[in-house]
Amino acid sequence: MSSNTITPESTTDWPAPRAHGRIDATVQVPASKSLTNRYLLLAALADGPSRLRKPLRSRDSDLMIQALRVLGAGIEERRSHDGAGQDLLITPIDRTVARGALTVDCGLAGTVMRFVPPLAALLDATVFFDGDPAARVRPMAPVVTALKDLGLQVVDEDPGMLPFTLEATGVVAGGDLRVDSSGSSQFISAWLLVGAFFEHGLRIEHDGDSVPSLDHIHMTIATLREVGIRIDEPAPNQWLVHPGTVEAFDVAIERDLSNAGPFLAAALAAGGTVRVPDWPAETTQVGARWPEILTRMGATTSYEGGVLTVNGHGTIDGIELADASELAPTVAALAALAGSESRLTGIGHLRGHETDRLAALVTEIKALGGEAEELADGILIRRPVDRGGLFHSYEDHRMATAGAVIGLAVDGVRIEDIGTTAKTMPDFPGLWQELAATGGA
């Protein structure tokens, strides 16, 4: 196990429901966290009020809302026009007003701790950033270093980590910026989101090994272009953000395709059928890969009328898969039930997420009788799990849902702190119980 892995301690254990027959479920998943938090930040910088229709409300999105309110944005809830949910109306920050001393709680939200400091650099304010204890071990050096390189004053107690204090004047010249984003694509997206507000725009160049999760950078660029920001890509791993203005917008947020993953995987884990409505025909979300991944692992999939349907047939095939990004924990859970070996690569950056996901997955799969090992940039799963036991979550929502997938097929799996799923999906335990119940008791 890597040296920065948090040692798990059991708190409240949740008996993962076992499906004793073929499941048959239709699951409404919440809105995308990645898109919700990007649109929230852009709305706080827009040239007028904006509306987000049925955005995600979870711990991560609430932390972003709270942070933007601290910085001066107005954010109000309004009933959706169809009466089936809540919208958010956002009044942008008045950046001509001096804000004084402020404190932002990042919790354990990567999009808050990486995206909000660059936005705060546009204000006349002194902003203190901190988060959960686990957030203090997540990589932040590329953000802090970039702030300093752009002429901002940063006081960091532990260099390159939370907590730190940013002293901003509201004026950033911009220009050229080299960022090592090999640990997370968020280190690029953070600067793409605000570069148009610098005096000379921003030319960003990745400086390091390969950039992980390029799908998330593509998402950021597409979102920015949608609201009127001009971005060029003059060469691989280079981005040029031109000075400009975010046009106020009214947008319906797509469903979260990554959070749909465990439910779709359930069709393979338990056998049966799972349908997810409102699946977008076109999307920049990495979860768009689910139909291809699940088909390769033995499912059949179909898409009709905006509904993605996955059918499992009682067997699960191992897979060789590169750069599965945030989908990897769910894929690993299925691989831990498969009849043949799986190799997941190109995911070394997952060591810097809510926990060291590679070490955590290997540890938990082995604890349930499987055989797995870490690779330099991934994991190898040689033998499936064969017994129940406590599956630790490490304060990581995707570890918790991975354990739930295994629990559908294996008796006696208990999940430590299932409440951590509230980070992006507050209703996960109830939805999962309902899904499992369709497979009989």
KEZAGU-505924 format. One record per residue: residue in three letters; x, y, z of N, C-alpha, C, O in turn. Coordinates in steps of 0.2 Angstrom, whole numbers, plus 2048, in hexadecimal, padded with zeros to 3 digits. Last residue first. Example, Ala and Ser with C-alpha at 12.3 -4.5 7.8 and 13.67 -1.06 7.14 Angstrom:
# residues 2
SER8407F58238447FB824840800827843806828ALA8427E482783E7EA8278427F08278477EF82A
END
This chain:
# residues 441
ALA74E7C67F37517C67FA7557BF7FB7577BE800GLY7507CD7E374D7C97E77517C97EE7567CB7EEGLY7547D77DB7577D17D97557CC7DE7577C67DETHR74F7E37DF74C7E07D974F7D97D774C7D67D3ALA7587E67EA7517E37EB74E7E07E574A7DB7E6ALA7627ED7E37637E77E675D7E37E775C7DD7E6LEU75B7FA7E175E7F67DC75F7EF7DE75C7EA7DAGLU7597FE7EF7537FD7EA7557F87E47527F47E2GLN7667FF7F37617FA7F675B7F97F275A7F37F1TRP76A80A7EB76D8037EA7697FE7EE7687F87EBLEU7628147EF7618127E976480B7E87628077E4GLY7678157FD7608147FB75F8117F475B80C7F3PRO7758197FB7738137FE76B8117FD76A80B7FCPHE7748257F277781F7F07748197F47728147F1ASP7708327F476B82D7F576D8267F37698217F2PRO77B83B7F277883A7F87738347F97738317FFMET78883B7E97828377E877E8367EF77F8307F2THR7948407EC7918427E678B83F7E57878407DFLYS79583F7FA79A8447F77978457F079784B7EEALA78E8347FF78A83B7FE78F8407FB78C8467F9THR79682A80179382B7FA7908317F978E8337F4THR79982980E79E82D80A79B82E80379E8327FFGLY79082181478E82881379382C80F79183180DILE79681581679281580F79081D80E78F81F809ASP7A081081F79F81781E79C81881779E81B813GLU7A58008197A780581E7A580C81B7A780E816ILE79A7F481479E7FA81279F7FF81879A80081BARG79B7E28137997E881779D7EE8157A47EE814VAL7967D380C79A7D980B7977DF80F7917E080FGLY78F7C780D7927CA8137977CF81279B7D1816ASP7907C07FD78D7C08037917C38087987C2808VAL7927C87ED7957C47F27927C57F97907CB7FBALA78B7D07E478C7C97E27907C47E87907BE7E7LEU78A7DC7EA7847D97E77857D27E57807CE7E5GLY7967DF7EF7917DC7F378B7DA7F07887D67F3ILE79C7E57E479F7DF7E67997DB7EA7987D57EAVAL7957F17E57957ED7DF7977E67E07937E17DEALA79A7F67F17927F57F07917F07EA78D7EC7EAGLY7A77F97EE7A57F47F379E7F27F279D7EC7F3ALA7A58047E67A87FE7E37A77F87E87A57F37E6THR7A080D7EF79B80B7E979E8047E679B8007E4ALA7AB8107F67A580E7F97A080A7F479E8057F6MET7B48157ED7B680F7F07AF80C7F37AE8067F3ARG7AD8217EA7AE81C7E57B08157E77AF8107E4HIS7AE8297F67A88267F37A88217EE7A481C7EEASP7B98278037B98277FB7B28247F97B181E7F9GLU7BD82480F7BA82A80E7B982C8077B9832805TYR7C081680E7C681B80E7C382280D7C782680ASER7B880B80F7B781080A7BC8158097BD819804HIS7BB7F98107BC8008127BB80580D7BD804807PHE7B17EC8127B47F080D7B47F780F7AF7FA810LEU7B17DE81C7B07E581C7B47E88167BA7E6816GLY7AA7CF8137AE7D28187AD7DA8187A97DC814GLY7A97C08097A77C780B7AB7C98107B17C7812ARG7B27B87FC7AF7B88027AD7C08047AF7C4801ASP7B97B97F07B57B27F27B27B27F87B07AD7FBVAL7BE7C27E27BD7C27E97B97BB7EA7B57B97E5PRO7C97BB7D47C37BF7D77C27BE7DE7C57B97E1ARG7D97BF7CF7D57BA7D27CF7BE7D57D07C37D9ARG7E07CA7CA7E27C37C77DC7BF7C97DA7BA7C5ILE7E27DA7C57DD7D67CA7DD7CF7C67DB7CE7C1LEU7EC7E77C77EB7E17C37E77DD7C87E97DC7CEILE7EC7F97C47EC7F37C87EA7ED7C47E87EE7BEGLY7F88077C17F18047C17F17FE7C57F57FE7CAASP80580A7BE7FF80F7BC7F980C7BC7F480E7B9ALA80C8007C480F8077C480980C7C38098117C6LEU8007F67CD8057F77C78077FE7C88058027CCGLU7FB7ED7DB7FC7F37D88017F27D28067EF7D3GLU7F17DE7DA7F77E17DB7F77E87D87F47E97D3ALA7E67D07E07E77D67DC7EE7DA7DE7F17D87E4GLU7DB7C47E37E27C57E27E37CB7DE7E07CB7D8GLY7CE7C37F07D17C47E97D87C47E97DB7C57EEGLY7CA7C37FD7CC7BD7FA7CE7BD7F37D07B87F1LEU7C77CF8037C17CB8017C37C57FD7BF7C27FAALA7D47D58037D17D48097CA7CF8097C87CC80DLYS7D67D87F67DA7D27F97D77D07FF7D67CA801ILE7CE7E37F47CD7DD7F07D07D77F37CD7D17F4GLU7D47EC7FD7CD7E97FE7CB7E37FA7C87DF7FDTHR7E17EE7F77E07EC7FE7D97E97FF7D97E3802VAL7DD7F37EA7E17ED7EB7E07EA7F27DF7E47F3LEU7D77FF7EE7D37F97EA7D77F37EB7D47EE7ECALA7E18067F47DB8047F87D77FE7F47D57FA7F8ALA7EB8087EA7EC8047F07E68017F47E67FC7F6LEU7E28107E27E58097DF7E78057E57E57FF7E5ARG7DE81B7E97D98167E77DC80F7E57D980A7E5ASP7E28237F67E681F7F17E281A7EE7E28147F1THR7D482E7F77D98297FA7DD8277F47DC8287EEGLU7D08377EE7CD8387F57D28337F97D38357FFHIS7DF8367E47D88387E57D68387EC7DA8397F1GLY7EC8327E17EB8397E47E483B7E47E28417E5ARG7EB8267DA7EE8267E17ED82D7E57EE82D7EBLEU7E68297CE7E18277D37E48277DA7E18267DFHIS7F182A7C57EF8307C97EA82F7CE7E88337D2GLY7F281D7BF7F681F7C57F48257C97F68257CFILE7EB8187B57E781B7BA7EB81C7C07E981C7C6GLY7F08107AB7EF8177A97EB81B7AE7E88207ADTHR7E68007AC7EC8047AC7EB80C7AA7E580D7A9LEU7E17F17B27DF7F87B17E57FD7B17E87FD7B6ARG7DE7E17AE7E37E67AE7E17ED7AD7DF7EE7A7SER7D77D27B37D67D97B17DC7DD7B27DF7DC7B7GLU7D47C07B07D87C67B27D67CC7AF7D47CD7AASER7C37B97B27CA7B97AF7CD7C07B17CA7C47B4GLY7B77BA7B77BA7B47B77C17B37B47C37AE7B3ALA7B47C87C47B47C57BD7B87BE7BD7BB7BC7C2LEU7B37CF7CF7AE7CA7CE7AF7C67C87AB7C17C7ALA7BD7D97CD7BD7D47D37B87CF7D37B87CB7D8ALA7B77DF7C27BD7DB7C17BE7D67C77C17D17C6LEU7AE7E77C97AC7E27C57B17DD7C37B07D77C3ALA7B77EF7D07B27EB7D47B07E57D07AF7E07D2ALA7BD7F67C67C17F17CA7BD7EC7CE7BE7E77CFVAL7B37FE7C17B67F87BD7BA7F37C17B97ED7C0THR7B28067CC7AD8027CB7AF7FC7C67AD7F67C7PRO7BF80C7CC7BD8087D27B78047D07B77FE7D3ALA7BF8137BF7C380D7C07C18097C77C18037C6LEU7B981E7BB7B58187BB7B98127BD7B680D7BEGLU7C28287BC7BE8277C27B98217C17B681F7C6SER7CD8207B17CC8267B57C78247BB7C881F7BEALA7D18177A87CA8177A97C881C7AE7C281D7B0ASP7DD8147A07DA81B7A27D381B7A37CF81F7A0ALA7DA8057987DE80A79A7DA81179B7D5812798LEU7D77F479C7D47FA79B7D980079C7DC7FF7A2GLU7D37E37997D97E87997D67EF7977D37F0792ILE7C87D97A37C97DE79E7D07E179F7D37E27A5GLY7BE7CA7A67C37CF7A87C47D47A27C27D379CASP7AC7C87A67B27C77A37B77CC7A57B67D27A6ILE79F7C07AE7A37C77AE7AA7C57AB7AD7C17AETHR78F7B97AD7967B97AD7997C07AC7967C47A9GLY7817BD7AC7847B87B178B7B77B178E7B37B6HIS77E7C77A477C7C07A277F7BB7A677F7B57A4GLY7777D87A477C7D37A677A7CC7A57747CA7A6ASN7737E679A7717DF79C7777DB79E77C7DA79AVAL76F7F679B7747F279B7717EB79E76E7EB7A3THR7698057927687FE79576D7FA7957717F9790LEU76681679276B81079276980A79576880B79BVAL75B82078A75C81B79076181678E761813789GLY75782878075B82B78575C82678B75E828790GLY75281F77674E82477A75182778074D829785GLU75E81277A75881477675481977A753818780TYR76B80877976980F77B764811776764810770SER7727F978176E7FC77C76D80377E76C805784THR77E7EC78477B7F27867777F57807787F377ATHR7837DD78D7807E078777D7E778977A7E778EALA7927D979678B7DB7957897DC78E78D7DD78AGLY7A07D679679B7D07957947D279578F7CE794MET7A97DF7967A97DB79B7A47D679C7A37D27A0ARG7A67E678A7AD7E278A7AD7DE7907B07D9790THR79B7ED78F79A7E878A7A17E37897A07DD789LEU7A17F579879C7F079B79B7EB79579B7E5797ILE7A87FE78F7AB7FA7957A77F47977AA7EF797GLU79E8047877A38007847A77FB7897A87F6788PRO79580A79179380578C7988007897987FA789TRP79F81379879C80D79B79980879679A802797ARG7A481F7927A78197907A48127937A580D792ALA79D82979779B82779179E82178F79C81D78AGLY7A482D7A379F8287A379C82679D79982079DVAL7AB83979F7AE83379F7AA82D79F7AB82779CGLN7A18457967A284179C7A683B79B7A4837796THR79D84C78B7A484C78D7A68487937AB848795THR79084478079284778779A84778779D844783GLU78184077878884277878A84677E786849781ALA77683B77E77883877877F83A776783836773PRO77583879077683C78A77883978477C834784TRP76883079876F82F79677083378F76D83278AASP75B82F79D75E83679C76683579B76A83A79DPRO75C8207A77598257A275D82B7A276282C7A6VAL7638117A87648177AA76181C7A576481D7A0ARG75F8007AD75E8057A876080C7AB75E80D7B1VAL7657F07AE7657F67B17647FB7AB7687FB7A6THR7627DE7B07617E47AC7617EB7B075E7EB7B5GLY76D7D07B47667D47B37677DA7AF76C7DB7ABGLY7797CD7C07767CB7BA76F7CE7BA76C7D07BFALA7817D37C977C7CF7CC7787CB7C67757C67C7ALA78B7D97C178D7D67C87887D17CA7897CC7CDLEU7857DF7B678A7D97B578B7D67BC78B7CF7BCALA77C7E87BC7797E37B777E7DD7B677C7D87B5ALA7857F07C37817EB7C777E7E67C277D7E07C4ALA78A7F97BA78E7F37BC78A7EE7BF78C7E87BFLEU7808037BB7817FF7B57857F87B67837F37B4PHE7838077C877D8047C777D8007C177A7FB7C0PRO79080C7C778F8067CB7888037CA7887FD7CAGLY78E8167BD7928107BC79080B7C078F8057BEALA7888227C078381D7BD7878167BD7848117BDASN79282A7C378E8277C97898227C678781E7CASER79682D7B679B8297BA7978267C07988207C2LEU78B8347B278D82E7AF79282A7B27918247B2ASP78083E7B878783C7B97888357B77868307BAARG7768477AC7768427B177E8407B27828417ADGLU7798597A87798527A677984D7AD77B84F7B2ILE7708677AC7768637AE77485C7AC76F8597AEALA76A8747A276886E7A576E8697A67728687A1VAL76D8867A376F87F7A176C8797A576C87A7ABASP77089579E76A8917A176B88A79F76A889799PHE77C8A27A177989C79E7748997A277389B7A8ALA7878B079C7828AD7A177E8A879D77D8A8797GLU7978AE7967908B079478B8AC79978B8A679AVAL7A68B379B7A18AD79C79A8B079B7988B479FTHR7B18BB7917AC8BC7967A88B57957A68B3790GLY7C38BC78E7BC8BC78C7B88BC7927BA8BE798PRO7D38B77887CF8BC78C7C88BC78A7C78BC784HIS7D58A67847D58AD7827D18B17877CC8AF78AVAL7E08997887D989C78A7DA8A37887DE8A778BLEU7E788C7817E88937817E18967827DC89577ETRP7F087D7857EA8817857EB8887857EE88B78AGLN7F986E7827F98757837F28787817EE87677DASN7F986177F7FA8637867FC86A7877FF86C78BPRO7FE86376E7FC85F7747FE86177A80386477BALA7FA87576A7FE86F7697FB86A76F7F886C773PRO7EF87E76B7F587F7667F98797657FC87875FGLU7E087F76D7E587A76F7EA87A76A7EA876765ASP7D788D7737DA88A76E7DF8847717E1885777ILE7C78947787CD89077A7D088C7747CC889770ARG7BC8A077D7C089D7787C689A77A7CA89D77EILE7AC89F7857B48A07867B789D7807B689777EGLY79E89D7847A18A37817A98A47827AB8A977FVAL79989278A79789878D79B89E78A79C8A378DGLU79F88778279788878379588F785790892783ARG7AC8887867AA88A77F7A288C77F7A089077BLEU7AB8827937AD8897927AB88C78B7A989278ATHR7A78757907A38797947A48817937A0885792ALA7B28717887AB8717857A78767897A3879786ILE7BC8717927BD87678C7B68767897B487C787THR7B786879C7B886F79E7B88737977B5879797MET7B785C7947B185F7977B28667987AD86A797HIS7C585B7917C185C78C7BA85F78E7B786378BILE7C985879E7CB85E79B7C78607957C5866794HIS7C384C7A07C08517A47C38587A17BF85D7A2ASP7CA8447977C38457957C084B79A7BC84F797LEU7D684279C7D58487977CE8497957CC84F793SER7DC83B7A77D483D7A77D48437A27D08487A4PRO7ED8417A97E783C7A97E083F7A87E08457A9VAL7FA84579E7F48487A27EF8427A27EC84079DSER80A83E7A080483F79D7FE8417A17FE8407A7ASP8168487AA8148427A680D8437A380A8497A3GLY81885A7A78198547AB81784E7A781884E7A0ASP8108677A48178667A58188607AA8178607B0HIS80586F79980686979E80D86879E811867799GLU80288079880587A79580787579B8098767A0ILE7F788D7947F98887987FC8827957FA880790ARG7F589E7937F889878F7FA8937947FF894797LEU7E88A97957ED8A47987EF89F7937EA89C790GLY7E58BB7957E38B47947E88AF7977EC8B179CHIS7EA8C679A7ED8C47947EB8BD7927EE8BA78EGLU7E38C87A67E48CD7A27E68CB79B7E38CE796PHE7D78BA7A97DD8BD7AA7DF8C37A57DC8C279FPHE7CB8B47A67CB8BA7AA7D18BD7AC7D28C27AFALA7CE8A979F7CB8AE79B7CB8B579F7CA8BA79CGLY7D289F7A97D78A37A57D48A97A17D88AD7A0VAL7C98987B17CA89F7B27CE8A37AE7CF8A97AELEU7C988B7AB7C388E7AE7C38957AF7BE8997AELEU7D68877A97D28887A47CC88C7A67CA8917A2TRP7DA8857B77DD88B7B37D988C7AD7D88927ABALA7D48797B97D387E7BE7D58857BB7D288A7BCSER7D78707B07D18737AF7D08797B47CD87E7B2ILE7E486C7B57E48707AE7DD8747AE7DC8797ADPHE7E18667C07E686B7C07E786F7BA7E98757BAGLN7D985C7BD7D68627C07DB8677C07D986D7C0SER7E08517B97DE8567B47DB85C7B67DA8617B3SER7ED84D7C37E684E7C37E58537BD7E88587BCGLY7FB84A7C27F78477C87F08487C77EC8447CBSER8008517B780084A7B77FC8467BD7FA8407BCSER80085E7B67FA85B7B77FA8547B77F48517B6ASP80A86B7B980B8647B98048617BB8028617C1VAL80A8797AE8068767B480886E7B380786B7AEARG80E8897AA8108827A980D87F7AF80F8817B5LEU8088977A18088937A880A88C7A68068897A2ASP8098A879B80A8A179A80B89D7A180D8A07A6GLY7FB8B379F8018B179B8028AA79A7FE8A6799GLY7F68BC7AD7F68B67A97FC8B57A58028B67A7ALA7F48C67B67F68C87AF7F58C27AB7F38C37A5VAL7E78C97C17EC8C47BF7EE8C57B87E98C67B3VAL7DF8D17CE7E28D27C77E78CD7C67EC8CD7CAGLY7DB8CF7DB7D68D07D67D88D17CF7D58D07CATHR7E48CD7E47E38D47E37DD8D57DE7DA8DA7DDALA7E68C07F17E58C27EA7E38CA7EA7E08CD7EFGLU7EE8B47FA7ED8BC7FA7EC8BE7F37F18BE7EFLEU7E98A58017EA8A97FA7E98B07FB7E48B27FETHR7EF89980B7EC89F80B7EE8A38047F48A3803PHE7EC88780E7F088D80C7EC89380C7E589380BPRO7ED8778167E987D8147EE8828127F4881812LEU7F086F8067EB87280A7EE8728117F186D813MET8008707FE7FB86C8017F68718057F8877806GLY80C8767FB8098737F680386F7F880086A7F5PRO81487580A8148778038118737FF81186D7FFASP80A87981780E87381580E87480D80987380AGLU80588681780988381D80D87D81B81387D81DASP80789280B80588C80C80988981280F889812VAL8028A180580589F80B80389880C7FD89780EVAL8048AA7F68018A47F98058A27FF80B8A17FFGLN8018B67EB8048B57F18008AF7F47FA8AF7F6LEU8038B57D97FF8B57DF8038B37E58088B07E5GLY80A8B37CD80B8B97D18078BA7D78078BF7DALEU8098A77C78068AD7C48068B37C88038B87C7ASP81089F7CF8138A17C98108A67C58138AA7C1LYS80789D7DA80D8A17DB8108A37D48138A97D4LEU7FE8967D37FC89C7D68028A07D78028A67D5ALA80588A7D080388F7CA8018967CD80289B7CATHR8078857DD80D8877D980B88C7D380E8917D2VAL7FA8827E07FE8877E480488A7E08058907E0VAL7F78787D67F387E7D77F78847DA7F78897D8PRO80186E7D88018727D17FD8787D27FE87D7CEALA7FF86A7E680586E7E48048727DD8068777DCMET7F68627EB7F38697E97F986D7E67F88737E4PRO7F08527EE7F58567EB7F285D7E97ED85D7E6ARG7EA84F7FF7E984F7F77EE8547F47EF8597F6VAL7EB85080C7F084C8097EF84B8017F38477FEARG7E18588107E785B8117ED85680E7F385880FALA7D585180E7D78558097DE85880A7E185A805ALA7D484A81A7D68468157D884B80F7DC84980APRO7CF8548237D68528247D884E81E7DE84E81CASP7C78608177C785A81C7CE85881D7D285A819GLY7CE8708157C986B8147C98668197CC86781FASP7D28828107D387B8147CE8768127C987880FPHE7D789280C7D588B80A7D788680E7DD885810PHE7D48A280E7D789D8117D489680F7CE89680FVAL7D78B18057D38AB8057D78A58087DC8A3806THR7D58C18037DA8BD8067D68B78087D18B780CALA7D18CB7F47CF8C77FA7D58C37FC7DA8C17F9ASP7CB8CF7E67CF8D37EB7CD8D07F27C98D27F5LEU7CC8C17DA7C88C57DF7CD8C97E37D38C77E4LEU7D28B77D37CE8BD7CF7CB8C27D47C98C77D2ALA7D58AD7DB7DB8B27D97D88B87D57DB8BD7D5ALA7CA8A67DC7CB8AA7E27D18AF7E07D18B57E2LEU7CC89D7D17C78A27D17C88A87D67C78AD7D5PRO7D78957D77D889A7D17D289F7D07D48A57CEPRO7CF88F7E27D58947E37D78987DD7D889E7DDVAL7C68877DB7C488D7DF7CA8927E07C98987DFPHE7CB87B7D67C88807D27C78877D57C788C7D2ARG7D08737E17D48747DB7D287A7D77D587E7D4MET7C78727EA7CD8747ED7D28757E77D78797E8VAL7BB86F7E27BB8757E77C38777E87C587C7E7THR7BF8637DC7BD8687D87BD86F7DC7BE8747D9GLY7C185A7E77C685C7E37C58627DF7C98667DEALA7BB85B7F77B885C7F07BE85E7EC7C18647EDLEU7BA85A8047BE8558017BD8557F97BE8507F6GLY7BA86A80A7B886380B7BD85E8087C285F80ACYS7BD8778087BD8738027BB86C8037BA8687FEASP7B888680E7B987F8107B887B8097B387A806VAL7BF89680E7BC89180A7BD88A80C7C388880DTHR7BE8A58157C089F8167BC89A8127B689A812LEU7C58B68137C08B18127C38AA8137C98A9813ALA7C78C78157CA8C18177C48BC8177BF8BD81AGLY7C28D28077C68D180E7C88CA80F7CA8C680AARG7BD8D57FB7B98D07FF7BC8CF8067B98CC80AALA7B88E37F17BD8E07F57BA8DB7FA7B58DD7FEVAL7B08E27E27AF8E37E97B58DF7ED7B68D97ECTHR7B08DE7D57B38E57D77B38E67DE7B58EB7E0ARG7AA8D27D37B18D27D47B48D97D57BA8DA7D6ASP79C8CC7D879F8D27D67A68D37D87A88D47DEILE7988BC7D279C8C07D779D8C67D479F8C77CEPRO7878B97CB78F8B97CB7928BD7D078F8C27D3THR77B8AF7D177C8B67D07848B77D07878B57D5ILE7728A17CC7788A47CF7798AB7CC7798AC7C6LEU7668967D176789C7CE76D89F7D176E8A07D7LEU7638857CF76788A7D27688907CE76988F7C8ASP75487A7D175987E7CD75E8827D175C8837D7GLN74E86B7D67508717D87558747D375A8707D1GLY7408617D07468627D37488697D574386D7D4ALA7348617CA73785A7CC73E85B7CE7418567CFGLY72D86C7C472C86A7CB72F8647CE72D8617D3ASP7318707B872D86A7B872B8687BF7278637C0HIS73987B7BC73387D7B972E8777B87288777B9SER7408797CD7408787C67398797C27348787C6ARG7418857DA73D87F7D773E87F7CF73D8847CCARG75188B7DE74A88C7DB7478867D974B8827D6GLU75D8927E875A88C7E675388E7E374F8927E7GLU76B89D7E576489C7E87618957E47628947DFILE7798A57E777789F7E577089D7E977089D7EFGLY7858B27E477E8B17E677B8AA7E377B8AA7DDALA7968B37E87918B17E378A8B07E778A8AE7EDGLY7A08B57F179C8BA7EF7978B97EA7938BD7E8LEU7A88AB7F77AB8B07F37A78B57F07AA8BA7EDVAL79E8A47FE7A38A78027A78AD7FE7A88B2800ARG79889F7F27948A47F77998A77FB7988AE7FCLEU7A18967EF7A089B7EA79C8A17EE79D8A77EDALA7A188D7F97A78907F87A68967F47A889C7F5GLN7948887F879688B7FE79C88F7FD79D8957FFILE7958817EC7908867ED79288B7F37928917F3MET79F8777EF7A087C7EA79B8827EB79D8887EALEU7988707F979E8747FB7A08797F67A287E7F7ASP78E86B7F178C8707F67928747F97928797FBSER7958627E97928687E679086D7EB7908737EAASP7998597F379E85D7EF79B8637EC79E8687ECARG78D8547F97928587FD79685C7F87988627FASER7808597ED7848547F17898587F578985E7F5ARG77685C7E077785E7E777A8587EB7768537EDLEU77885F7CF77985B7D577985F7DB77C8647DCPRO76B8697C87728677C97728627CE76D8617D2LYS75E86D7C175F8677C47678657C576885F7C3ARG76687A7B87608767B876186F7BB76586B7B8LEU76D8897BC76E8827BB76887E7BC76587E7C2ARG76E8997B57698947B876C88D7B776D88B7B1SER7758A97B87748A37B577089E7B976F89F7BEPRO7778BB7B67748B57BA7748AF7B67728B07B0GLY7868C07AE77F8C17B077D8BB7B47818B67B4ASP7928BD7AA7918C47A97898C57AB7878CB7A9ALA79A8B17B57978B37AF7958BA7AF7958BE7B4LEU7A08AB7C07A48B07BD7A08B37B77A38B77B3ALA7978A27C57998A77CA79E8AD7C779F8B27C9ALA79689A7BA79089E7BC7928A47C17908A97C0LEU7A28937BC7A18977B679B89C7B779C8A27B5LEU79E88B7C77A48907C87A38957C27A589B7C3LEU7938847C37938887C879888D7C97978937CATYR79987C7B87948817B77938867BD79288C7BCARG7A28747C07A48787BB79F87E7B97A18847B9ASN79886D7C879D8727CB7A18767C67A387C7C8THR7918667BE78D86B7C37938707C67918767C6LEU79A85E7B87978637B47948687B979486E7B8SER79E8557C37A38597BF7A085F7BB7A38647BBLYS7918507C77958547CC79A8587C879B85E7C9SER78384E7BE78A84E7BE78D8537C378C8597C2ALA77484A7C777784E7C277F84D7C378184B7C8PRO76F8397CB76F8407CC7748437C77778407C2VAL76682C7C376C82E7C676C8367C67698397C2GLN7598207C475A8287C276082A7C676082B7CCVAL7588107BE75B8157C375C81C7C075F81D7BBTHR74F8027BD7508087BA75380D7BF74F80E7C4ALA7537F07BE7527F77C17537FC7BC7577FC7B7ASP7547E17C27517E47BD74F7EB7C074A7EC7C3ILE75F7D37C675C7D97C77597DC7C175A7DA7BCARG75E7C27CA75F7C77C575B7CD7C67557CD7C8GLY7617BF7DB75E7BD7D57607C37D07637C87D2HIS7667C47E67657BD7E67627BB7E07607B57DFALA7717D07EB76C7CF7E676C7C77E57717C47E3ARG7757D77FA7777D27F57707D17F176B7D07F4PRO77A7E78017757E27FF7777DD7F977A7DF7F5ALA7867E980D7857EA80677F7E58047807DF805PRO7847F081C7837EA8197817EB81177C7ED810TRP78F7FC8227887FB81E7887F481A78D7F3816ASP7968028307967FD82B78F7FC82878A7FC82CTHR79D81083679780D83579780882F79880B82ATHR7AD80D8377A981183B7A280E83A7A180983ESER7BE8078367B78068367B280A83A7B480B840GLU7CA80F82F7C880D8357C080D8347BD811832PRO7D880E8237D180E8257D080C82C7D380882FTHR7E68198217E48138247DC8138267DA81782AILE7E88208117E58218187E481A81B7E1816817THR7F88208097F181D80A7EF81E8117F281D816ASN8058248078008298087F98278097F482B80ASER80C81980480D81C80A80882180C807823812SER80380B7FC8078117FC807815803802814807MET8047FA80080080080080480680080A806803
END
